[in-house]
Amino acid sequence: MGLPKRLLLAAGIGAVAARRAFNTPYDLQGRSVLITGGSRGLGLMLARELSDRGAAMTLMARHADALERAAADLRSRGARVHTVAGDVTVQSDVDRAVQEAVNAHGGLDVLVSNASIIQVGPLANLTDDDFHEIMEINAFATLRLTRAALPHLRTRRGRILIVGSVGSKVAVPHLTSYCMSKFAVGGLAQALRAELAREGVIVTAVHPSLMRTGSPATPMSRASMRRNTPCLPPWITCRCCRWTRPLPRAEWSLRWFVETQKP
């Protein structure tokens, strides 16, 4: 590498560092946050991090008992928590969760669209219903939540955090339906970011790799069980076992979220 290229690289790195240094971090103290899929895994980890920074939490998930366990965990850390049992594929449940967040904490500042499922199996085992199900939960739910929350986020210049996946960037065999849904999530996040920035609403997408949140540890689906076939081919299974590590702190996702430059 010649000297000019080295200088250009150094200048580029310096520009990125300077931009991050002058960005104003998003102050979460007293903010109202709604997290879907917040009863366990990454959703619960994000709830811990956000509440530690002073946010008031509303957790939405399907199972009331899991929500109560998560709420008890957060309250033991001094957090203010409200829970909503509901299904992100049901519009009335989504509307109710948004309204309860507003009622419980006086408004809504941050929406975290985190709820998702994973389906694993060869294409021959996947039906159209499987594709429709995962698209509803992983992709359309994010759109549904955004539409419901936008009136409140606009008035408070709020933020939307959309949890994608490495599957939003790289398609993997035997994860066809999952990758299709996550590619849709990535595209939706990019479009929303461009469109909503002029309204003062910042959209951030994060695309984590494999984590032990519950889903990768038990990667079976109806599609795999339907014909009693392995859920993953051996070469993918071995790599999953080697790559999967204990769940990292949600700080890595949160850092990108809170340090995004304000419009």
Disulfide bonds with the S-S distance in Angstrom:
none
